Amino acid sequence: MKRTQFIGVEDAGQRFQKRYFDDRLGWDETIVSRRTVRNELVNRLSRLSLDRIDEPPNAEPDTFRVMSLHQF
């Protein structure tokens, strides 16, 4: 399973910790800008299903949730 999380690291909301999990590699973390987060989310959520026609069907749908830090 692959999973990506974006966690705000400051009160102004301009920098985020990007946490990416891959079954083979484990967790990878980096700090990214708000613009990078926005671009990645827009790109991911706007991909057409036709772009994935060669991929096997995924049993789990893509999900997007916004939660405050204390909810983790």
N, C-alpha and C positions, 0 to 999 in steps of 0.2 A: 504494500500500500504506500502511496506517496501522499504527503500532506504538507501544506504550506500555511504558516501562521504569521501574521503581522501584529506586533505588540508595540504600542506607543511607549517611548522611553523618556518622554518629557511632557510637561503640562501643555506646552504650546502646540503639540501635535504636528511638528515639522520633521521629526525623526522617528523611525520605527525599527524595531528589531525584527528581521526576517528570519524565521525558523523554518527550515525545510527538512522533511524526513523522508528517507528512502530506505526500504527494507534491507538493501545490500550495504548501504553506506552509513546508515544511522542519521543522526541530526547534524545539520550544518547551520551556523548562525552568522549573520552579518547585519550591519546597520545601514539602512537605506533612507532616502528622502521621501517626503510625502508624495512628491510628483512620481517617483518610481513606483510606490505602492499603488497610486491611482492608475498609472499606465498598465501595470501588470494585471490589476483587477479588471479594468476595462477590456484589455485584450483577452483575458481568460473567459470572461463572461459573455463576450460578443462573438466568440468563435462559432462559426456555423457548424452544424452537424455534418455537412458535406465535407468539411475539412478533415473529418475523422473517419471517412468512409472505409479506409484501409485498416483501421484499428478494430480489434475484437470488441464486442459490446462490453461496457463496464456495468457491473452489477449495482454499483453505488452511483447515484447522481452527484454532480458537482454541487457543493453547498457553499453558502456565503453567510457568515454571521458576524455581527459587530457586537462585542461585549466589552464592558468596562473591565479594567484589570482585576478588580476585587471579585469578579464573577468566575475567574479562572480557578 
